[in-house]
Amino acid sequence: MIKLTKIDNSPILINLETVKYAESVPDTVLRFLNGDSVIVLESLEQIASSVLELKRKVLINL
């Protein structure tokens, strides 16, 4: 899971396995497999960096 910030400044943990895709329209919107969506303050680049960091940590601990 990665921690992001919803548009109302509340923190949210995102399970990456449930995310279908993310887009910038112009706000960053995460779309989930079940059809839900959430707008977050982080940019696509920030999210990608967080995902890479999480995957790096997981791979190091294997």
C-alpha positions as a Markdown table, in Angstrom:
| # | Residue | x | y | z |
|---|---|---|---|---|
| 1 | Met | 0.0 | 0.0 | 0.0 |
| 2 | Ile | 1.1 | 3.6 | -0.6 |
| 3 | Lys | 0.0 | 6.6 | 1.3 |
| 4 | Leu | -1.6 | 9.5 | -0.7 |
| 5 | Thr | -3.6 | 12.6 | 0.1 |
| 6 | Lys | -7.2 | 13.1 | -1.0 |
| 7 | Ile | -8.3 | 16.4 | -2.4 |
| 8 | Asp | -9.7 | 17.4 | 1.0 |
| 9 | Asn | -6.2 | 16.9 | 2.5 |
| 10 | Ser | -7.1 | 13.7 | 4.3 |
| 11 | Pro | -4.6 | 10.8 | 4.1 |
| 12 | Ile | -5.5 | 7.6 | 2.3 |
| 13 | Leu | -3.8 | 4.2 | 1.9 |
| 14 | Ile | -4.1 | 2.8 | -1.6 |
| 15 | Asn | -3.9 | -1.0 | -2.3 |
| 16 | Leu | -2.1 | -1.0 | -5.6 |
| 17 | Glu | -3.6 | -4.4 | -6.6 |
| 18 | Thr | -7.0 | -2.7 | -6.9 |
| 19 | Val | -6.0 | 0.2 | -9.1 |
| 20 | Lys | -6.9 | -0.1 | -12.7 |
| 21 | Tyr | -5.2 | 3.1 | -13.8 |
| 22 | Ala | -4.3 | 6.7 | -12.9 |
| 23 | Glu | -4.7 | 9.8 | -15.0 |
| 24 | Ser | -4.1 | 13.5 | -14.8 |
| 25 | Val | -7.2 | 15.4 | -16.0 |
| 26 | Pro | -5.8 | 17.9 | -14.7 |
| 27 | Asp | -6.2 | 16.6 | -11.2 |
| 28 | Thr | -4.8 | 13.2 | -10.5 |
| 29 | Val | -7.5 | 10.6 | -10.5 |
| 30 | Leu | -7.1 | 6.9 | -9.5 |
| 31 | Arg | -9.6 | 4.5 | -11.0 |
| 32 | Phe | -10.2 | 1.2 | -9.3 |
| 33 | Leu | -11.2 | -2.2 | -10.7 |
| 34 | Asn | -14.6 | -1.9 | -9.0 |
| 35 | Gly | -15.4 | 1.4 | -10.9 |
| 36 | Asp | -14.7 | 3.7 | -7.9 |
| 37 | Ser | -12.4 | 6.6 | -8.3 |
| 38 | Val | -10.6 | 9.1 | -6.0 |
| 39 | Ile | -8.9 | 12.4 | -6.6 |
| 40 | Val | -5.5 | 12.9 | -5.0 |
| 41 | Leu | -3.1 | 15.8 | -4.6 |
| 42 | Glu | 0.0 | 13.9 | -5.7 |
| 43 | Ser | 1.1 | 14.1 | -9.3 |
| 44 | Leu | 1.4 | 11.0 | -11.5 |
| 45 | Glu | 5.2 | 11.3 | -11.2 |
| 46 | Gln | 5.0 | 11.3 | -7.4 |
| 47 | Ile | 2.7 | 8.3 | -7.4 |
| 48 | Ala | 5.1 | 6.4 | -9.8 |
| 49 | Ser | 8.0 | 7.3 | -7.5 |
| 50 | Ser | 6.1 | 6.0 | -4.4 |
| 51 | Val | 5.2 | 2.7 | -6.3 |
| 52 | Leu | 8.8 | 2.2 | -7.4 |
| 53 | Glu | 10.1 | 2.8 | -3.8 |
| 54 | Leu | 7.6 | 0.3 | -2.4 |
| 55 | Lys | 8.5 | -2.3 | -5.0 |
| 56 | Arg | 12.2 | -1.7 | -4.3 |
| 57 | Lys | 11.6 | -2.3 | -0.5 |
| 58 | Val | 9.7 | -5.5 | -1.2 |
| 59 | Leu | 12.4 | -6.9 | -3.5 |
| 60 | Ile | 15.2 | -6.1 | -1.1 |
| 61 | Asn | 13.4 | -8.1 | 1.6 |
| 62 | Leu | 12.9 | -11.2 | -0.5 |
